[in-house]
Amino acid sequence: MKVFVLLLSLFMFSGLTYAGDDAESSEPEMIYLEMKPKITVNLAEPKKYMVVNVQLLVEGEKAKEKVEKHMPMLRHTLIMMYSGLPSAEVQTMEQREALRTKTKEAIEKALEKYANKDGFRDVYFTEFLVN
Protein backbone atom coordinates (compact mmCIF):
# COMPACT_ATOMS: atom_id res chain seq x y z
CA MET A 1 0.00 0.00 0.00
CA LYS A 2 2.84 2.40 0.82
CA VAL A 3 4.38 1.74 -2.58
CA PHE A 4 1.07 2.52 -4.28
CA VAL A 5 0.74 5.86 -2.43
CA LEU A 6 4.36 6.71 -3.23
CA LEU A 7 3.89 5.99 -6.95
CA LEU A 8 0.64 7.92 -7.04
CA SER A 9 2.37 10.91 -5.40
CA LEU A 10 5.19 10.82 -7.94
CA PHE A 11 2.74 10.85 -10.85
CA MET A 12 0.79 13.74 -9.35
CA PHE A 13 3.89 15.91 -8.79
CA SER A 14 5.26 15.21 -12.24
CA GLY A 15 1.90 16.26 -13.73
CA LEU A 16 1.96 19.54 -11.81
CA THR A 17 5.45 20.30 -13.03
CA TYR A 18 4.41 19.54 -16.60
CA ALA A 19 1.40 21.86 -16.34
CA GLY A 20 3.68 24.67 -15.20
CA ASP A 21 5.90 24.20 -18.24
CA ASP A 22 2.89 24.55 -20.55
CA ALA A 23 1.95 27.87 -18.97
CA GLU A 24 5.39 29.31 -19.71
CA SER A 25 5.47 28.09 -23.29
CA SER A 26 2.05 29.61 -24.07
CA GLU A 27 3.41 33.16 -23.70
CA PRO A 28 3.87 34.91 -27.06
CA GLU A 29 7.42 35.16 -28.33
CA MET A 30 9.01 38.63 -28.42
CA ILE A 31 10.80 39.22 -31.75
CA TYR A 32 13.18 41.99 -32.84
CA LEU A 33 12.97 43.07 -36.48
CA GLU A 34 15.78 45.13 -37.95
CA MET A 35 14.80 47.73 -40.52
CA LYS A 36 17.31 46.98 -43.28
CA PRO A 37 19.16 48.80 -44.66
CA LYS A 38 19.96 51.42 -42.03
CA ILE A 39 18.07 54.66 -42.45
CA THR A 40 20.29 57.45 -43.80
CA VAL A 41 18.89 60.97 -44.19
CA ASN A 42 20.17 64.47 -44.85
CA LEU A 43 19.82 66.87 -41.95
CA ALA A 44 18.90 70.57 -42.18
CA GLU A 45 22.48 71.82 -42.35
CA PRO A 46 24.51 71.40 -45.57
CA LYS A 47 26.67 68.27 -45.69
CA LYS A 48 25.16 66.91 -42.45
CA TYR A 49 23.51 63.50 -42.34
CA MET A 50 22.19 60.97 -39.85
CA VAL A 51 22.40 57.18 -39.94
CA VAL A 52 20.05 55.21 -37.69
CA ASN A 53 19.72 51.46 -37.25
CA VAL A 54 16.14 50.88 -36.10
CA GLN A 55 14.93 47.69 -34.40
CA LEU A 56 11.22 47.00 -33.92
CA LEU A 57 9.99 44.84 -31.04
CA VAL A 58 6.90 42.81 -31.90
CA GLU A 59 4.96 40.17 -30.02
CA GLY A 60 4.33 36.92 -31.85
CA GLU A 61 4.65 35.58 -35.35
CA LYS A 62 1.41 37.17 -36.56
CA ALA A 63 2.60 40.66 -35.59
CA LYS A 64 5.99 39.96 -37.19
CA GLU A 65 4.35 39.08 -40.50
CA LYS A 66 2.14 42.17 -40.39
CA VAL A 67 5.05 44.52 -39.68
CA GLU A 68 7.22 42.88 -42.35
CA LYS A 69 4.40 43.28 -44.87
CA HIS A 70 4.27 47.03 -44.18
CA MET A 71 8.03 47.58 -43.81
CA PRO A 72 8.35 49.78 -46.96
CA MET A 73 5.61 52.10 -45.68
CA LEU A 74 7.21 52.22 -42.21
CA ARG A 75 10.64 53.04 -43.69
CA HIS A 76 9.07 55.82 -45.76
CA THR A 77 7.36 57.23 -42.67
CA LEU A 78 10.63 57.38 -40.74
CA ILE A 79 12.68 58.76 -43.64
CA MET A 80 10.18 61.58 -44.08
CA MET A 81 10.12 62.27 -40.34
CA TYR A 82 13.92 62.28 -39.94
CA SER A 83 14.79 64.20 -43.13
CA GLY A 84 15.66 67.82 -42.56
CA LEU A 85 15.95 67.62 -38.78
CA PRO A 86 18.36 70.19 -37.35
CA SER A 87 21.45 68.39 -36.07
CA ALA A 88 21.15 70.34 -32.81
CA GLU A 89 17.92 68.39 -32.09
CA VAL A 90 19.63 64.97 -32.01
CA GLN A 91 22.79 65.60 -29.99
CA THR A 92 21.90 64.73 -26.38
CA MET A 93 20.62 61.48 -24.91
CA GLU A 94 17.37 63.21 -23.94
CA GLN A 95 16.83 64.45 -27.50
CA ARG A 96 17.51 60.99 -28.93
CA GLU A 97 15.11 59.42 -26.45
CA ALA A 98 12.47 61.96 -27.47
CA LEU A 99 13.11 61.03 -31.12
CA ARG A 100 12.73 57.35 -30.22
CA THR A 101 9.37 58.11 -28.60
CA LYS A 102 8.24 60.08 -31.67
CA THR A 103 9.40 57.20 -33.86
CA LYS A 104 7.30 54.71 -31.88
CA GLU A 105 4.25 56.97 -32.14
CA ALA A 106 4.76 57.42 -35.89
CA ILE A 107 5.00 53.67 -36.43
CA GLU A 108 1.88 53.04 -34.34
CA LYS A 109 -0.02 55.69 -36.33
CA ALA A 110 1.14 54.25 -39.67
CA LEU A 111 0.21 50.70 -38.66
CA GLU A 112 -3.24 51.86 -37.51
CA LYS A 113 -3.79 53.48 -40.91
CA TYR A 114 -3.11 50.32 -42.94
CA ALA A 115 -3.56 47.43 -40.50
CA ASN A 116 -3.57 47.63 -36.73
CA LYS A 117 -0.84 48.12 -34.19
CA ASP A 118 -1.65 44.98 -32.18
CA GLY A 119 1.58 43.15 -31.47
CA PHE A 120 3.87 46.15 -32.06
CA ARG A 121 5.53 46.88 -28.72
CA ASP A 122 8.49 49.25 -29.06
CA VAL A 123 11.31 50.65 -31.15
CA TYR A 124 15.03 50.86 -30.38
CA PHE A 125 17.99 52.58 -31.98
CA THR A 126 20.93 50.18 -32.11
CA GLU A 127 23.13 52.59 -34.01
CA PHE A 128 22.87 56.38 -34.18
CA LEU A 129 25.34 58.53 -36.08
CA VAL A 130 25.20 62.24 -36.86
CA ASN A 131 27.89 63.59 -39.14
DALINJO-V225008 format. One record per residue. N is the residue number from 1. RES is the residue in one letter. OMEGA is omega as a letter, one per 20 degrees, with the letter a starting at -180 (* if undefined). Layout:
n->(N;N)
res->(RES;RES)
omega->(OMEGA;OMEGA)
//
This chain:
n->(1;2;3;4;5;6;7;8;9;10;11;12;13;14;15;16;17;18;19;20;21;22;23;24;25;26;27;28;29;30;31;32;33;34;35;36;37;38;39;40;41;42;43;44;45;46;47;48;49;50;51;52;53;54;55;56;57;58;59;60;61;62;63;64;65;66;67;68;69;70;71;72;73;74;75;76;77;78;79;80;81;82;83;84;85;86;87;88;89;90;91;92;93;94;95;96;97;98;99;100;101;102;103;104;105;106;107;108;109;110;111;112;113;114;115;116;117;118;119;120;121;122;123;124;125;126;127;128;129;130;131)
res->(M;K;V;F;V;L;L;L;S;L;F;M;F;S;G;L;T;Y;A;G;D;D;A;E;S;S;E;P;E;M;I;Y;L;E;M;K;P;K;I;T;V;N;L;A;E;P;K;K;Y;M;V;V;N;V;Q;L;L;V;E;G;E;K;A;K;E;K;V;E;K;H;M;P;M;L;R;H;T;L;I;M;M;Y;S;G;L;P;S;A;E;V;Q;T;M;E;Q;R;E;A;L;R;T;K;T;K;E;A;I;E;K;A;L;E;K;Y;A;N;K;D;G;F;R;D;V;Y;F;T;E;F;L;V;N)
omega->(r;r;r;r;r;r;r;r;r;r;a;a;r;r;r;r;r;r;r;r;r;a;r;a;a;r;r;r;r;a;r;r;r;r;a;i;r;a;r;a;r;r;a;a;r;r;r;r;a;r;a;r;a;r;r;r;r;a;r;a;a;r;r;a;a;a;r;r;a;a;r;r;r;r;r;a;a;r;r;a;a;a;r;r;r;a;r;a;a;a;a;r;r;r;r;r;r;r;r;r;r;r;r;r;r;r;r;a;r;r;r;a;a;a;r;a;r;r;r;a;a;r;a;r;r;r;a;a;r;a;*)
//
